[in-house]
Amino acid sequence: MAERSKVEQPDAAVAASAGLVRLSVNISPIVADTLKSYAGRKGVSVTEAVRRAISILSYIDDAQARGASINIEEAGKLKEIQFLC
């Protein structure tokens, strides 16, 4: 098992003083590999990668609740991204 850095696993005193909450989640090996790969490409911790994913999900969910559409431009073509609830 890979050793985790202190950034990813702060001790209880540091976590409490920083207002952090420790969560344990179960994800598939494929999702774990995807998350670790993203973190590696971006040079961030897995914890930071999770924070970013949650921030993006929250932003998209809020935008869609306001009636916005999510679009991506790829190869000169605009595509609407649809998330199913």
N, C-alpha and C positions, 0 to 999 in steps of 0.2 A: 504494500500500500504506500502511496506517495506521501512524503512528509508535507504537512501543511504549514504555511507561513503564519506568523503572528497577525498579519493583516487579515487573513481569512478566519482565524480562530483566536480572537482576543481573549485574554483570561477574564474570569467572571468580574473582577473588580473594574477592569478597564471597560468592559461591555456595559456594566451598570452605570459607570460614571459618564459614559458617552451616550446613554439612552438607547443602547442597542438591544435588540431582541434576537435571541438565538432560535432558529427554527430547524427542524429536521424534516426533509422531504424525501419521498421515494420517487425516483425517475428511472426510466429505462436506460440500459447501457447506451443505446443510440443517442438519446437526448443528452446523457452525461458526456459522451464523446463530442457532440456538437457544441455543447457549452464550453468544454475544455479547449476545443479547437478555436472557438471565437476568442476566448480569453487569451490564448497563446498568440493569435494573429494580432490582437490589439495591444498586447503587452500589459494586460491587467489581470488582477486576481479573479478567480472564479466567483468570489463574492461580488466584486464589482460588475462582472458580466451579468450576474443575476439581477443586481440593482438596475442596470441598464435595460434589461429585458422587461422588468416590471414597469419601469418608467415609460417605455415605449408602449406597452400594452395599455397602461392607464391613459396615456395621451390619445391613443387610437380609440379606445372605448368611449372616452369623454367626447371626442370629436364626432363619432358616429351617433352618440346619444343626442347631439345637437343637430343631427341631420347631415353632417358633412360626409363627403365621400373621400376615400383614400386612393390616391393615384400614384403611379410610378412611371417614369419615362425610361424606356429601354430601347436601344437601337433606333432612336428617333420616333418611337411609337409610344403614345400615352395609353396606359392600361389601368383600369380601375381594379383595385384590390377589394374583394368582398370577404368579410369575416362572418361566419355563421355563428349565431348565438345558440 
